[in-house]
Amino acid sequence: MKALIDTSVLVAGIIRTHTDHQRALPVMKQIRHGQLDAVISAHSLAECYAVITRMPPPPRLSPPQTWQLIQRDVLSLMTVFALTANDYRDLIEHLAQNNIAGGVTYDAVIAWAAVKTQVDQIITLNAKDFRRVVPALAAKVVIP
């Protein structure tokens, strides 16, 4: 099964002290054991780095420590998909036509990667926004 993994699951799955770690851990284990073909949006890669390096201590990690975790737990196990300039144009047009504004745009970028990669599931801890920005994907949104 091919699944897009949202930033919320990545961060919770990587950081053992995260409040949702136990919810995200089974997903990370499925990926490690080859039971899930995981894709992430390039946006999630940057977002993951930003969130982990600015988490309140503990466990705020240094940038080099964060990079090591991302290499080990994300890049070595998951495919990173980047939207093209035309994809961004199409996404913004979709948002405008559906009167969607504000910070949910960033979840829409991740959801659009799911559209482009034709995943079977979107695994997130933030289902509401994903269902809102691309209603056609609502049935594919899974909360661990």
VMD Tcl script that builds the backbone (N, CA, C; Angstrom):
set m [mol new atoms 432]
animate dup $m
set s [atomselect $m all]
$s set {name element resname resid chain x y z} {
  {N N MET 1 A 0.844 -1.172 0.000}
  {CA C MET 1 A 0.000 0.000 0.000}
  {C C MET 1 A 0.894 1.242 0.000}
  {N N LYS 2 A 0.499 2.220 -0.791}
  {CA C LYS 2 A 1.242 3.464 -0.909}
  {C C LYS 2 A 0.536 4.551 -0.098}
  {N N ALA 3 A 1.288 5.205 0.787}
  {CA C ALA 3 A 0.690 6.211 1.665}
  {C C ALA 3 A 1.537 7.461 1.720}
  {N N LEU 4 A 0.855 8.600 1.710}
  {CA C LEU 4 A 1.533 9.865 1.959}
  {C C LEU 4 A 1.514 10.089 3.465}
  {N N ILE 5 A 2.676 10.363 4.021}
  {CA C ILE 5 A 2.808 10.573 5.464}
  {C C ILE 5 A 2.895 12.070 5.720}
  {N N ASP 6 A 1.985 12.582 6.509}
  {CA C ASP 6 A 1.951 14.007 6.834}
  {C C ASP 6 A 3.037 14.352 7.852}
  {N N THR 7 A 3.391 15.617 7.883}
  {CA C THR 7 A 4.398 16.115 8.825}
  {C C THR 7 A 4.032 15.771 10.271}
  {N N SER 8 A 2.758 15.855 10.593}
  {CA C SER 8 A 2.328 15.583 11.974}
  {C C SER 8 A 2.721 14.175 12.412}
  {N N VAL 9 A 2.634 13.214 11.515}
  {CA C VAL 9 A 2.996 11.834 11.823}
  {C C VAL 9 A 4.511 11.667 11.827}
  {N N LEU 10 A 5.188 12.344 10.906}
  {CA C LEU 10 A 6.653 12.273 10.875}
  {C C LEU 10 A 7.251 12.746 12.194}
  {N N VAL 11 A 6.853 13.930 12.624}
  {CA C VAL 11 A 7.416 14.503 13.854}
  {C C VAL 11 A 7.081 13.617 15.050}
  {N N ALA 12 A 5.826 13.228 15.174}
  {CA C ALA 12 A 5.424 12.384 16.306}
  {C C ALA 12 A 6.128 11.027 16.268}
  {N N GLY 13 A 6.347 10.508 15.091}
  {CA C GLY 13 A 6.997 9.215 14.962}
  {C C GLY 13 A 8.486 9.245 15.249}
  {N N ILE 14 A 9.117 10.376 14.982}
  {CA C ILE 14 A 10.565 10.521 15.176}
  {C C ILE 14 A 10.916 10.878 16.620}
  {N N ILE 15 A 10.123 11.738 17.227}
  {CA C ILE 15 A 10.429 12.252 18.568}
  {C C ILE 15 A 9.734 11.396 19.635}
  {N N ARG 16 A 10.515 10.650 20.369}
  {CA C ARG 16 A 9.967 9.702 21.355}
  {C C ARG 16 A 9.166 10.358 22.464}
  {N N THR 17 A 9.477 11.607 22.795}
  {CA C THR 17 A 8.768 12.291 23.873}
  {C C THR 17 A 7.543 13.058 23.374}
  {N N HIS 18 A 7.270 13.006 22.093}
  {CA C HIS 18 A 6.108 13.699 21.534}
  {C C HIS 18 A 4.841 13.071 22.104}
  {N N THR 19 A 3.834 13.896 22.368}
  {CA C THR 19 A 2.591 13.389 22.970}
  {C C THR 19 A 1.865 12.362 22.096}
  {N N ASP 20 A 2.074 12.409 20.795}
  {CA C ASP 20 A 1.422 11.463 19.894}
  {C C ASP 20 A 2.369 10.379 19.379}
  {N N HIS 21 A 3.497 10.201 20.037}
  {CA C HIS 21 A 4.481 9.223 19.570}
  {C C HIS 21 A 3.894 7.806 19.483}
  {N N GLN 22 A 3.151 7.404 20.487}
  {CA C GLN 22 A 2.599 6.042 20.487}
  {C C GLN 22 A 1.587 5.835 19.359}
  {N N ARG 23 A 0.920 6.903 18.941}
  {CA C ARG 23 A -0.026 6.797 17.815}
  {C C ARG 23 A 0.725 6.679 16.490}
  {N N ALA 24 A 1.833 7.400 16.348}
  {CA C ALA 24 A 2.580 7.434 15.090}
  {C C ALA 24 A 3.557 6.269 14.952}
  {N N LEU 25 A 3.994 5.715 16.062}
  {CA C LEU 25 A 5.006 4.660 16.044}
  {C C LEU 25 A 4.628 3.448 15.179}
  {N N PRO 26 A 3.400 2.930 15.252}
  {CA C PRO 26 A 3.066 1.793 14.394}
  {C C PRO 26 A 3.216 2.101 12.894}
  {N N VAL 27 A 2.920 3.330 12.506}
  {CA C VAL 27 A 3.089 3.730 11.103}
  {C C VAL 27 A 4.567 3.688 10.738}
  {N N MET 28 A 5.401 4.247 11.595}
  {CA C MET 28 A 6.844 4.251 11.335}
  {C C MET 28 A 7.387 2.819 11.269}
  {N N LYS 29 A 6.876 1.947 12.118}
  {CA C LYS 29 A 7.315 0.538 12.093}
  {C C LYS 29 A 6.901 -0.144 10.792}
  {N N GLN 30 A 5.687 0.134 10.313}
  {CA C GLN 30 A 5.243 -0.437 9.039}
  {C C GLN 30 A 6.160 0.010 7.900}
  {N N ILE 31 A 6.562 1.256 7.929}
  {CA C ILE 31 A 7.458 1.781 6.893}
  {C C ILE 31 A 8.813 1.088 6.988}
  {N N ARG 32 A 9.376 1.006 8.202}
  {CA C ARG 32 A 10.687 0.366 8.399}
  {C C ARG 32 A 10.698 -1.088 7.946}
  {N N HIS 33 A 9.578 -1.775 8.134}
  {CA C HIS 33 A 9.495 -3.196 7.787}
  {C C HIS 33 A 9.010 -3.437 6.358}
  {N N GLY 34 A 8.893 -2.373 5.575}
  {CA C GLY 34 A 8.509 -2.519 4.177}
  {C C GLY 34 A 7.048 -2.866 3.955}
  {N N GLN 35 A 6.211 -2.679 4.958}
  {CA C GLN 35 A 4.786 -2.988 4.835}
  {C C GLN 35 A 3.990 -1.818 4.273}
  {N N LEU 36 A 4.636 -0.669 4.181}
  {CA C LEU 36 A 3.991 0.544 3.705}
  {C C LEU 36 A 4.980 1.285 2.816}
  {N N ASP 37 A 4.569 1.598 1.604}
  {CA C ASP 37 A 5.379 2.373 0.664}
  {C C ASP 37 A 5.090 3.840 0.950}
  {N N ALA 38 A 6.002 4.500 1.639}
  {CA C ALA 38 A 5.765 5.847 2.141}
  {C C ALA 38 A 6.302 6.927 1.219}
  {N N VAL 39 A 5.470 7.955 1.044}
  {CA C VAL 39 A 5.809 9.143 0.275}
  {C C VAL 39 A 5.600 10.338 1.185}
  {N N ILE 40 A 6.479 11.328 1.063}
  {CA C ILE 40 A 6.250 12.588 1.764}
  {C C ILE 40 A 6.378 13.730 0.765}
  {N N SER 41 A 5.704 14.797 1.079}
  {CA C SER 41 A 5.831 16.019 0.300}
  {C C SER 41 A 7.171 16.664 0.652}
  {N N ALA 42 A 7.816 17.266 -0.334}
  {CA C ALA 42 A 9.056 18.001 -0.057}
  {C C ALA 42 A 8.793 19.086 0.990}
  {N N HIS 43 A 7.589 19.634 0.976}
  {CA C HIS 43 A 7.222 20.632 1.982}
  {C C HIS 43 A 7.313 20.031 3.391}
  {N N SER 44 A 6.899 18.781 3.547}
  {CA C SER 44 A 6.961 18.123 4.859}
  {C C SER 44 A 8.388 17.943 5.337}
  {N N LEU 45 A 9.291 17.748 4.409}
  {CA C LEU 45 A 10.696 17.609 4.775}
  {C C LEU 45 A 11.187 18.879 5.464}
  {N N ALA 46 A 10.905 20.022 4.853}
  {CA C ALA 46 A 11.306 21.306 5.438}
  {C C ALA 46 A 10.538 21.588 6.729}
  {N N GLU 47 A 9.255 21.282 6.724}
  {CA C GLU 47 A 8.419 21.526 7.896}
  {C C GLU 47 A 8.879 20.676 9.083}
  {N N CYS 48 A 9.210 19.436 8.825}
  {CA C CYS 48 A 9.699 18.526 9.862}
  {C C CYS 48 A 10.971 19.093 10.509}
  {N N TYR 49 A 11.891 19.517 9.666}
  {CA C TYR 49 A 13.137 20.108 10.167}
  {C C TYR 49 A 12.844 21.343 11.022}
  {N N ALA 50 A 11.980 22.216 10.526}
  {CA C ALA 50 A 11.649 23.448 11.249}
  {C C ALA 50 A 11.010 23.152 12.600}
  {N N VAL 51 A 10.063 22.229 12.622}
  {CA C VAL 51 A 9.354 21.913 13.869}
  {C C VAL 51 A 10.301 21.291 14.892}
  {N N ILE 52 A 11.070 20.303 14.477}
  {CA C ILE 52 A 11.942 19.607 15.435}
  {C C ILE 52 A 13.015 20.533 15.999}
  {N N THR 53 A 13.560 21.412 15.179}
  {CA C THR 53 A 14.614 22.308 15.680}
  {C C THR 53 A 14.069 23.434 16.548}
  {N N ARG 54 A 12.748 23.577 16.627}
  {CA C ARG 54 A 12.155 24.630 17.457}
  {C C ARG 54 A 11.190 24.106 18.501}
  {N N MET 55 A 11.197 22.798 18.747}
  {CA C MET 55 A 10.340 22.241 19.788}
  {C C MET 55 A 10.838 22.714 21.145}
  {N N PRO 56 A 9.919 22.903 22.089}
  {CA C PRO 56 A 10.375 23.274 23.431}
  {C C PRO 56 A 11.173 22.136 24.061}
  {N N PRO 57 A 12.243 22.476 24.773}
  {CA C PRO 57 A 13.032 21.407 25.401}
  {C C PRO 57 A 12.278 20.781 26.571}
  {N N PRO 58 A 12.546 19.558 26.940}
  {CA C PRO 58 A 13.171 18.643 26.008}
  {C C PRO 58 A 12.172 18.211 24.963}
  {N N PRO 59 A 12.438 17.826 23.811}
  {CA C PRO 59 A 13.704 17.335 23.324}
  {C C PRO 59 A 14.326 18.237 22.265}
  {N N ARG 60 A 14.219 19.555 22.355}
  {CA C ARG 60 A 14.748 20.370 21.260}
  {C C ARG 60 A 16.120 19.852 20.849}
  {N N LEU 61 A 16.238 19.557 19.588}
  {CA C LEU 61 A 17.473 19.011 19.046}
  {C C LEU 61 A 18.197 20.086 18.248}
  {N N SER 62 A 19.477 19.938 18.167}
  {CA C SER 62 A 20.268 20.868 17.369}
  {C C SER 62 A 20.007 20.601 15.890}
  {N N PRO 63 A 20.320 21.564 15.038}
  {CA C PRO 63 A 20.173 21.309 13.602}
  {C C PRO 63 A 20.932 20.071 13.124}
  {N N PRO 64 A 22.196 19.841 13.530}
  {CA C PRO 64 A 22.860 18.606 13.084}
  {C C PRO 64 A 22.173 17.329 13.589}
  {N N GLN 65 A 21.688 17.334 14.830}
  {CA C GLN 65 A 20.977 16.165 15.353}
  {C C GLN 65 A 19.688 15.915 14.574}
  {N N THR 66 A 18.985 16.991 14.271}
  {CA C THR 66 A 17.741 16.891 13.515}
  {C C THR 66 A 18.007 16.331 12.130}
  {N N TRP 67 A 19.055 16.817 11.478}
  {CA C TRP 67 A 19.423 16.324 10.155}
  {C C TRP 67 A 19.716 14.826 10.205}
  {N N GLN 68 A 20.421 14.370 11.241}
  {CA C GLN 68 A 20.715 12.936 11.370}
  {C C GLN 68 A 19.428 12.113 11.504}
  {N N LEU 69 A 18.500 12.603 12.318}
  {CA C LEU 69 A 17.222 11.893 12.473}
  {C C LEU 69 A 16.449 11.845 11.159}
  {N N ILE 70 A 16.409 12.968 10.461}
  {CA C ILE 70 A 15.689 13.019 9.191}
  {C C ILE 70 A 16.326 12.075 8.176}
  {N N GLN 71 A 17.642 12.043 8.140}
  {CA C GLN 71 A 18.315 11.112 7.223}
  {C C GLN 71 A 17.957 9.668 7.561}
  {N N ARG 72 A 18.028 9.320 8.846}
  {CA C ARG 72 A 17.801 7.942 9.278}
  {C C ARG 72 A 16.340 7.521 9.182}
  {N N ASP 73 A 15.428 8.382 9.663}
  {CA C ASP 73 A 14.030 7.979 9.812}
  {C C ASP 73 A 13.102 8.421 8.680}
  {N N VAL 74 A 13.601 9.287 7.807}
  {CA C VAL 74 A 12.754 9.769 6.719}
  {C C VAL 74 A 13.398 9.478 5.364}
  {N N LEU 75 A 14.503 10.100 5.095}
  {CA C LEU 75 A 15.101 10.012 3.756}
  {C C LEU 75 A 15.530 8.601 3.371}
  {N N SER 76 A 15.961 7.812 4.338}
  {CA C SER 76 A 16.392 6.449 4.012}
  {C C SER 76 A 15.217 5.494 3.807}
  {N N LEU 77 A 14.004 5.931 4.195}
  {CA C LEU 77 A 12.847 5.035 4.167}
  {C C LEU 77 A 11.702 5.488 3.266}
  {N N MET 78 A 11.704 6.769 2.891}
  {CA C MET 78 A 10.542 7.334 2.203}
  {C C MET 78 A 10.951 8.055 0.925}
  {N N THR 79 A 10.023 8.133 -0.002}
  {CA C THR 79 A 10.227 8.875 -1.241}
  {C C THR 79 A 9.756 10.308 -1.027}
  {N N VAL 80 A 10.577 11.262 -1.414}
  {CA C VAL 80 A 10.216 12.679 -1.308}
  {C C VAL 80 A 9.689 13.138 -2.666}
  {N N PHE 81 A 8.509 13.732 -2.659}
  {CA C PHE 81 A 7.890 14.224 -3.891}
  {C C PHE 81 A 7.767 15.737 -3.830}
  {N N ALA 82 A 8.268 16.410 -4.869}
  {CA C ALA 82 A 8.194 17.869 -4.945}
  {C C ALA 82 A 7.205 18.292 -6.024}
  {N N LEU 83 A 6.344 19.219 -5.677}
  {CA C LEU 83 A 5.423 19.789 -6.655}
  {C C LEU 83 A 6.198 20.650 -7.647}
  {N N THR 84 A 5.696 20.728 -8.849}
  {CA C THR 84 A 6.275 21.610 -9.868}
  {C C THR 84 A 5.646 22.997 -9.745}
  {N N ALA 85 A 6.182 23.941 -10.485}
  {CA C ALA 85 A 5.606 25.288 -10.503}
  {C C ALA 85 A 4.159 25.235 -10.995}
  {N N ASN 86 A 3.884 24.425 -12.000}
  {CA C ASN 86 A 2.509 24.289 -12.501}
  {C C ASN 86 A 1.590 23.649 -11.463}
  {N N ASP 87 A 2.132 22.702 -10.692}
  {CA C ASP 87 A 1.338 22.095 -9.619}
  {C C ASP 87 A 0.920 23.154 -8.605}
  {N N TYR 88 A 1.851 24.034 -8.242}
  {CA C TYR 88 A 1.519 25.108 -7.295}
  {C C TYR 88 A 0.456 26.027 -7.879}
  {N N ARG 89 A 0.571 26.352 -9.164}
  {CA C ARG 89 A -0.416 27.207 -9.816}
  {C C ARG 89 A -1.786 26.542 -9.747}
  {N N ASP 90 A -1.847 25.264 -10.097}
  {CA C ASP 90 A -3.117 24.527 -10.066}
  {C C ASP 90 A -3.689 24.454 -8.656}
  {N N LEU 91 A -2.815 24.252 -7.683}
  {CA C LEU 91 A -3.254 24.187 -6.290}
  {C C LEU 91 A -3.851 25.516 -5.835}
  {N N ILE 92 A -3.161 26.607 -6.104}
  {CA C ILE 92 A -3.658 27.928 -5.683}
  {C C ILE 92 A -4.980 28.237 -6.382}
  {N N GLU 93 A -5.094 27.860 -7.652}
  {CA C GLU 93 A -6.360 28.049 -8.367}
  {C C GLU 93 A -7.467 27.243 -7.684}
  {N N HIS 94 A -7.174 25.986 -7.322}
  {CA C HIS 94 A -8.144 25.131 -6.626}
  {C C HIS 94 A -8.574 25.778 -5.305}
  {N N LEU 95 A -7.612 26.285 -4.537}
  {CA C LEU 95 A -7.927 26.919 -3.257}
  {C C LEU 95 A -8.803 28.149 -3.462}
  {N N ALA 96 A -8.453 28.971 -4.439}
  {CA C ALA 96 A -9.224 30.191 -4.711}
  {C C ALA 96 A -10.653 29.852 -5.137}
  {N N GLN 97 A -10.784 28.868 -6.006}
  {CA C GLN 97 A -12.118 28.478 -6.478}
  {C C GLN 97 A -12.983 27.908 -5.362}
  {N N ASN 98 A -12.340 27.366 -4.340}
  {CA C ASN 98 A -13.074 26.782 -3.216}
  {C C ASN 98 A -13.082 27.674 -1.984}
  {N N ASN 99 A -12.646 28.929 -2.173}
  {CA C ASN 99 A -12.662 29.939 -1.107}
  {C C ASN 99 A -11.914 29.474 0.147}
  {N N ILE 100 A -10.782 28.836 -0.062}
  {CA C ILE 100 A -9.945 28.349 1.042}
  {C C ILE 100 A -8.762 29.298 1.190}
  {N N ALA 101 A -8.539 29.785 2.417}
  {CA C ALA 101 A -7.502 30.787 2.649}
  {C C ALA 101 A -6.731 30.484 3.929}
  {N N GLY 102 A -5.586 31.136 4.068}
  {CA C GLY 102 A -4.833 31.093 5.316}
  {C C GLY 102 A -3.869 29.922 5.421}
  {N N GLY 103 A -3.546 29.586 6.658}
  {CA C GLY 103 A -2.530 28.595 6.959}
  {C C GLY 103 A -2.837 27.186 6.474}
  {N N VAL 104 A -4.109 26.891 6.232}
  {CA C VAL 104 A -4.471 25.576 5.715}
  {C C VAL 104 A -3.840 25.344 4.340}
  {N N THR 105 A -3.373 26.412 3.722}
  {CA C THR 105 A -2.682 26.309 2.431}
  {C C THR 105 A -1.512 25.340 2.527}
  {N N TYR 106 A -0.816 25.325 3.655}
  {CA C TYR 106 A 0.346 24.448 3.796}
  {C C TYR 106 A -0.052 22.978 3.858}
  {N N ASP 107 A -1.184 22.680 4.479}
  {CA C ASP 107 A -1.700 21.310 4.429}
  {C C ASP 107 A -2.159 20.980 3.015}
  {N N ALA 108 A -2.659 21.977 2.313}
  {CA C ALA 108 A -3.084 21.762 0.926}
  {C C ALA 108 A -1.901 21.392 0.035}
  {N N VAL 109 A -0.750 21.982 0.293}
  {CA C VAL 109 A 0.456 21.629 -0.481}
  {C C VAL 109 A 0.750 20.133 -0.295}
  {N N ILE 110 A 0.663 19.680 0.927}
  {CA C ILE 110 A 0.924 18.263 1.220}
  {C C ILE 110 A -0.164 17.391 0.593}
  {N N ALA 111 A -1.410 17.808 0.707}
  {CA C ALA 111 A -2.510 17.049 0.111}
  {C C ALA 111 A -2.366 16.977 -1.409}
  {N N TRP 112 A -1.908 18.055 -2.012}
  {CA C TRP 112 A -1.744 18.071 -3.469}
  {C C TRP 112 A -0.676 17.063 -3.889}
  {N N ALA 113 A 0.336 16.881 -3.068}
  {CA C ALA 113 A 1.342 15.848 -3.351}
  {C C ALA 113 A 0.685 14.468 -3.347}
  {N N ALA 114 A -0.296 14.270 -2.477}
  {CA C ALA 114 A -1.027 12.998 -2.452}
  {C C ALA 114 A -1.810 12.801 -3.743}
  {N N VAL 115 A -2.402 13.881 -4.238}
  {CA C VAL 115 A -3.127 13.813 -5.504}
  {C C VAL 115 A -2.171 13.421 -6.623}
  {N N LYS 116 A -1.033 14.093 -6.680}
  {CA C LYS 116 A -0.076 13.885 -7.774}
  {C C LYS 116 A 0.572 12.503 -7.729}
  {N N THR 117 A 0.768 11.948 -6.562}
  {CA C THR 117 A 1.430 10.643 -6.432}
  {C C THR 117 A 0.431 9.480 -6.385}
  {N N GLN 118 A -0.840 9.796 -6.388}
  {CA C GLN 118 A -1.899 8.781 -6.423}
  {C C GLN 118 A -1.747 7.736 -5.317}
  {N N VAL 119 A -1.656 8.213 -4.095}
  {CA C VAL 119 A -1.509 7.308 -2.961}
  {C C VAL 119 A -2.840 6.651 -2.601}
  {N N ASP 120 A -2.737 5.556 -1.870}
  {CA C ASP 120 A -3.925 4.847 -1.379}
  {C C ASP 120 A -4.449 5.465 -0.088}
  {N N GLN 121 A -3.522 6.078 0.681}
  {CA C GLN 121 A -3.885 6.665 1.971}
  {C C GLN 121 A -3.086 7.946 2.204}
  {N N ILE 122 A -3.669 8.816 3.025}
  {CA C ILE 122 A -2.957 9.959 3.584}
  {C C ILE 122 A -3.008 9.742 5.088}
  {N N ILE 123 A -1.858 9.571 5.703}
  {CA C ILE 123 A -1.822 9.306 7.136}
  {C C ILE 123 A -1.425 10.590 7.842}
  {N N THR 124 A -2.324 11.089 8.685}
  {CA C THR 124 A -2.146 12.383 9.335}
  {C C THR 124 A -2.802 12.396 10.709}
  {N N LEU 125 A -2.324 13.297 11.542}
  {CA C LEU 125 A -2.976 13.557 12.825}
  {C C LEU 125 A -3.887 14.779 12.709}
  {N N ASN 126 A -3.997 15.305 11.483}
  {CA C ASN 126 A -4.746 16.532 11.213}
  {C C ASN 126 A -5.746 16.275 10.071}
  {N N ALA 127 A -6.619 15.339 10.251}
  {CA C ALA 127 A -7.526 14.901 9.180}
  {C C ALA 127 A -8.477 15.997 8.715}
  {N N LYS 128 A -8.939 16.815 9.618}
  {CA C LYS 128 A -9.952 17.823 9.278}
  {C C LYS 128 A -9.496 18.718 8.122}
  {N N ASP 129 A -8.289 19.251 8.208}
  {CA C ASP 129 A -7.814 20.148 7.161}
  {C C ASP 129 A -7.602 19.421 5.837}
  {N N PHE 130 A -7.109 18.205 5.880}
  {CA C PHE 130 A -6.885 17.456 4.644}
  {C C PHE 130 A -8.208 17.164 3.941}
  {N N ARG 131 A -9.210 16.813 4.705}
  {CA C ARG 131 A -10.525 16.541 4.116}
  {C C ARG 131 A -11.143 17.816 3.553}
  {N N ARG 132 A -10.842 18.926 4.170}
  {CA C ARG 132 A -11.394 20.210 3.736}
  {C C ARG 132 A -10.756 20.710 2.441}
  {N N VAL 133 A -9.445 20.600 2.325}
  {CA C VAL 133 A -8.770 21.197 1.168}
  {C C VAL 133 A -8.928 20.392 -0.112}
  {N N VAL 134 A -9.036 19.073 0.003}
  {CA C VAL 134 A -9.261 18.230 -1.184}
  {C C VAL 134 A -10.317 17.190 -0.805}
  {N N PRO 135 A -11.594 17.596 -0.853}
  {CA C PRO 135 A -12.673 16.683 -0.455}
  {C C PRO 135 A -12.666 15.349 -1.197}
  {N N ALA 136 A -12.169 15.329 -2.414}
  {CA C ALA 136 A -12.134 14.080 -3.179}
  {C C ALA 136 A -11.223 13.030 -2.525}
  {N N LEU 137 A -10.330 13.473 -1.651}
  {CA C LEU 137 A -9.422 12.550 -0.962}
  {C C LEU 137 A -9.930 12.132 0.416}
  {N N ALA 138 A -11.068 12.641 0.826}
  {CA C ALA 138 A -11.555 12.431 2.205}
  {C C ALA 138 A -11.543 10.961 2.616}
  {N N ALA 139 A -11.938 10.084 1.720}
  {CA C ALA 139 A -11.996 8.662 2.055}
  {C C ALA 139 A -10.621 8.040 2.247}
  {N N LYS 140 A -9.592 8.707 1.746}
  {CA C LYS 140 A -8.221 8.174 1.853}
  {C C LYS 140 A -7.505 8.662 3.111}
  {N N VAL 141 A -8.084 9.607 3.820}
  {CA C VAL 141 A -7.446 10.174 5.002}
  {C C VAL 141 A -7.600 9.215 6.175}
  {N N VAL 142 A -6.449 8.873 6.786}
  {CA C VAL 142 A -6.408 7.923 7.893}
  {C C VAL 142 A -5.715 8.572 9.078}
  {N N ILE 143 A -6.276 8.391 10.254}
  {CA C ILE 143 A -5.675 8.882 11.495}
  {C C ILE 143 A -5.118 7.680 12.248}
  {N N PRO 144 A -3.804 7.706 12.568}
  {CA C PRO 144 A -3.259 6.554 13.312}
  {C C PRO 144 A -3.783 6.470 14.732}
}
mol reanalyze $m
mol bondsrecalc $m
mol representation Tube
mol addrep $m
